[in-house]
C-alpha cells in the first residue's frame, strides 16, 4: 500500500450533487517552481458519489473556456458505473482553487449508442470495456476526443484477451461520433511485440487553432525497448492527427519519439500521463513515477527537429532524433503542495486577471481510500 500524507484542515465546502470537498490548500503567497507558480489545490472527499457513480479514477482533464467548465474522464472500466466523464466547475484564482462543483455525468457510448458493459473475460466472446485515460475538448467543433488503453491479457481463461487501444470522437453528451485509425505500432499482440499492457494511450491534446490532435503513449512498446528503470530512460511515441483535413477522424500523419526520464529512487519505473499543447509544436508534459509520494514532473517539450517515426516499426536500435524537453516544475519538491498523489491529467485553465495563464492538474485515486482525488492549480509567470 502507498503511504498517505496527512490531509490539510477541512474547509467545510460541499460540492453540487452532495459530494464533499475534503480539503483545500491555497498558497497565501504563490510559490515559484522553476517555470511555474503554485497557486493551490482542492481535494474531493474519498468515495464521493455523483449521479449514482463513484467519483474516482480521474485520469484526464480538458478545459472548455466558452462554458468555463472542465471535462474530466474516469478510468473506471464500467465497474463503479459506466465508462464516463464528468463536467466539473472549478473556482480558480490567484488564491488557488476555492471551490469544486460536479455538475454532470455522461456515459461514453459505443457505436450502437449504448453504455459499455462491465468486463467479462470468461464470456464468449469476452466482454472488454474500454480503459479510458485521455480526454481533449475541441472548441471549434464542440466535441470531445477520448482514448482507451485497450487490453492485453495473455493469461485468459481460454485464449489471450486482446483489445487494441483507440482514440474516439464523442459529442458533449458522450455519444459516439467516430474513431481514428491507429498506427500499426499500437496493435495488441499475444507475442512480445506491440504495446505493453497499461502503457498505451494516456494523453490527448488539441492545438489551440484546432488543426491538430496529439495522442501520447505512457511508455514504450516491446519493439521500442524496455520500460524506464533507475538506470535508464526510454522512448515512447506521440502520434499526430490532422483535424482540419476532413471529419475529425482518420489516419495519423506523423509520430515523434518522446524521451522519458529514468525512474527516480524509490520508484521502479516512470511514464508519460498527459500532455497539453502550448503551440503547434510545443507541449507541457507530465511524467509520473510511482512511490509512497509519487515523483511528478512537468516538462516543456517540442517536436521541432524531431524525427518522424511513424514508419518505424521499432525505435530500439534505430537512429532517432527525439523531441527536446526542459524541466518546468518538479511537483514532488514544490513547497506547500501536500499531499501529492497520482497526477495523471492536465489542461490550460482560464487566465488570471493579471494575464497569467493557469495550468490545472488532476489526480487518479485508483478508487482507493488511501489515495486522494486532487485538483491542483499553477500559473505560468508573465513574460
N, C-alpha and C positions, 0 to 999 in steps of 0.2 A: 504494500500500500504506500502511496505517496503521502509525505507529511504535509500538514497544512499550517500556515501561519495564522496567528490569532486575528480574527476579523476586527476591523475598526468599529468604533461605537455606533450603535444603531441610530438611524436618522428618523425613524418613525414615519416614513412616507409610504403610501400604498399605491400600487400600480392599477391602471384601468383593468377591470376584469377580476380584481381580487388578489392578484399576485403581489407578493410583498417585496419591497426593496429592503434587502438585508443591511446594506450599509453604503455610505458614500464617503469618499476620501478626497475632497478637493485640496489643492495646494494653496495655502494663503499667499505664497509667493511662487510664481511659476518657476520650475526647475529646468535649467538648460541642460540637455543631454546631447552632446555633440551637435547635430544639426536640427534637433527638435526641442521644444519646451513642453515639459509635462504639466498638464493642467489639473487632472484629477480623474476619478473613476467612480462608478456606481456598481453595486453588486445586487444580483437577484437573490432572494431567499431560496434555499435548497428546496427542491421538489415543488417549485411554483407551478401552478396549473392555469391554463387558459383554453377556453373552448373545448374542454374535455381532454386536453392533451397535457403531458408533462413538458414544461418549457426547459429544454436542455439540449446538449449536443450542438450548440450553436457554432457553426463551422465557417460561415461566410457572411459578409455584410456588404450592402451596397446602398448608397445614399441617393434619394430622389429629391433634388433641390426644389422642383416645382411644387411638391406636396410637403416638403420639409419632413420627410419620414425616411426610415431605413427598412430595407427588405433583408431579413436575416434568415438563413437557411439552417435547418436542423439536420444532423446526420443520422437521425433515427431511421432505422431500416424497417419502418412500419411496425415497430414493436410497442412503443408507448403512444401510439397514434399514427395516422397515416404519414407517409413521406410528405414533408410540408415545409412552408416558410411562414414567417410571421412578419407583420407590419408593426414597426416599433417607432415611437416618438421619443427623442432624447432632448432634454433641455441643456444644450451645450453652450457654455460661455467661457470667459476667461477665468471663471472660478472653478471650472471643471464641468461635471455633469450633475445638474441639480435635480433632475427627475427622469424617470423612465416610465413609459406607458406602452403596453402592448395593446394594439387596437384591432388587430385582425389576425386570423389564422387561415391560410389557404392550403388545402392539399395540392400536391403536384400530381397531375393526372397523366395517365398513359395515353397512347394514341387512340384508344377507344373511348376516351373521356371518363375513365374510372380511376379511383384511387388505387395505388399499388397495394397488393395483398401482402401480409406478413410472409417471411421466408418459410419454406418447407422443402428442405433439401432431399427429404426421403420420398417426396411425391413423384409421380410420373406424368409429365416431365417435372423436374424440380421447379419450385416457385422461388425466383430470385428477385427480391425487390432491389431498387437502387440503393446505393450508398451515397447520399447527397453530400457534397462538400463545398462547392463554389457557387457563387451567385453574382450576377452583374446586371445592373439596370441600364437599359438603352433608352435615354431620354428622348431622342429624336423619333424613335419608332414605338415608344411606350410599350416595351416588352421586357422580358427577363431572359437571361441565359443562365442555365444551371448545369452543373456537372455531377456525374456519378463515378465512383472509383471502380465500379464493376465488382466482379468476384472471381477468385481463383482458389479453389479448394481441391487439392489432389487426393484428399482422403475421404471423398464422398462415400455414402453407404453403398452405392453401386459403381459409379464411374466418377471421374473428375467433374466437379461443378464449376463451369466457366461462364462468365458473362463479361463482355467487353465493356470498358469504360465508355462514357458518352458525354457529349455536350448537347443539350436540347434547348429549344426555344419555347417559352411559355408566356401566356398572357398574364396580366397583373392579377387575374383570378386563379392562376395555376393551370389554366387549360393548355393542352398540347398544341403547339403551332409548327413544330418541325424539329429536325435534328441535323447535326453536322456530320460530315464524313470524317472518320478518324484516320490518322496516318497509320501505315502498316505496323509501325513500331509499337502501337498500343493494342494490338490484337493479343488477347489472352491465350495461353497455351498450357497444357499439362506438362510440357517439357520445360527445361530451364532456359527459356527464351521468351522474349516479350516482357510485359510488365510484371513486377513482383506484386503480391497481394498487399493491399492497403498502402501502396506508394505511388498511385497513379494520379489522376486529375484532382488537384486540390485547389488551385487558384484560377479565377477568371477576372478579366477586366476589359472594359470597353474604353477606347480612347475618347477624349472629350469631343472630338469632331464627329464621332460616330462611324468612322471609316473602318476601324479595325477591332477585332476581338482577339485577345491572347489567352491561351489556356496553358497552365503550368502544371507539370508533374511534381509530386512531392520528392521523389527520389529516382535514381537510375533504374532502368530496366536491366534484366540479366545481361543483355548484349552490350550494355553501356558501362559495365564494370560493377564492382562491389559497392555496397552501401557505404556511406561515410562512417568512419570509426575514429578513435582517438589519434590514429597515426596518419590518416589521410582524408582528404575531402573526396568529392565525386562530381561528375557532370550529370545534370538532369536536363530535361527538354522543356522548352516553352514554344508552343505552336501558335502560329498567326493565321487568322482568317480574315478575308475581306468581307465587310458588311455592306459596302456601297456598290457591290457588283451584281446584286440580284435580290433575292427574297430574304436574305439574312441567314441563310444556311447553305452549306456547300463544302467543297474540298479545301484543305489547308493550302496556303500559298507560300509559307516559309516556316522554318523552325530553327531555334537557336539553342545552343548549349549554355546552361547557367551553371557556374561553379559554386558548389556547396562547400561550406567550411567543414573542417574536421569536427568531430564531436568533442565538446568541452568536457573535462572531468567534472562531475562523475557520470555524465550521460554516456550512453553507448553508441548513439547514432544521432544524426541531425537531418532535418528535412525542410523543404520549402512548403509553407502552409497557405500563403496567399500573396497576391500582388495587386497593385493599383497603378494605372497609367498616370504619369505626370506629363507626358507629351507623347508624340508618335513613336518615340524611341526609348524614352526613359521611364523607369518604374521605381516605386517603393516596393521592396520585397521583404516578407517575413521569413526568417529562418528560426526554427524552434527545435530545441533538443530537450528530451525528457530527462528529468531528475526530480528529487524531492521538491526543489524550487527550480522550475524549468529555466533554461537559458533561452531568452528570446531576443533576437537582434533584428534591427531594420537596416537594410542596405539600399542605397540608390544604385540601380543597375541600368546599363544602357546596351542596346543591341547594335549601335553604330560600330561598324568594323568587324562585327562577329560573323563567323562562317554560317551560311545557311546549310543546316544539316538534315534538311527534310528528306533528301535522297540517300542518306547514310543509314544503312540498316544497323550499324554498330558504331558507338563512339569509342569503345575500348580499342586502343591501338591505332586510332585514326589521328591524322594531323588536323587539329581543330583549333580555331581561334574562338574562345568562349566570350560571352558577354563580359564587359568590365563592370566592376562594382566598388563601392566605397561605403564603409560603415557610417551610418547616420545616427543610430542610437542603440545602446545596449540596455534593454528594459530591465535586465537582471541586476543592474547596478544603478538604476535610477533612484535617487533619493525620494522617499515618500511613497513610492509605488509598492505598496504592500497591502494585501497579498498580490502575488503574481502567479497566474496559473497558466493553463494550456492555451495560449493565444493562437488562434487559427485564422481570424479574418480581419481585414482592414479595408477602409474606404476613405476617400476625401469627404469630409463633412462640410458644414457651412463656413463661410468666412466670418471672422470676428469683426466687431465694429471698427477696429483699427486696421482692418485689411488682412490680417494674418489668416492663412489657410489652416483649418483644423484637419486633423487625422484622427479617425475613430477606429478602435480595435475591439474585438470581442473574443471571449474565450469559450472553449468547449469543455464543459464539466464532465463529459463522458457519463452523464446521468448518475454520478457518484456523489453521495453526501459528503465525501471527504474532499471534493473539489468544488470550485465556485464558477458561476457564470458572472463575468465582469465585462463592463463596457469601460474603455479607457480612452481618454482624450489627450491629444498632443496638439501643439501648434507649430507650424513651420515659421521660423522667425522671418520678419520682414527684411527685405534687402536693404 
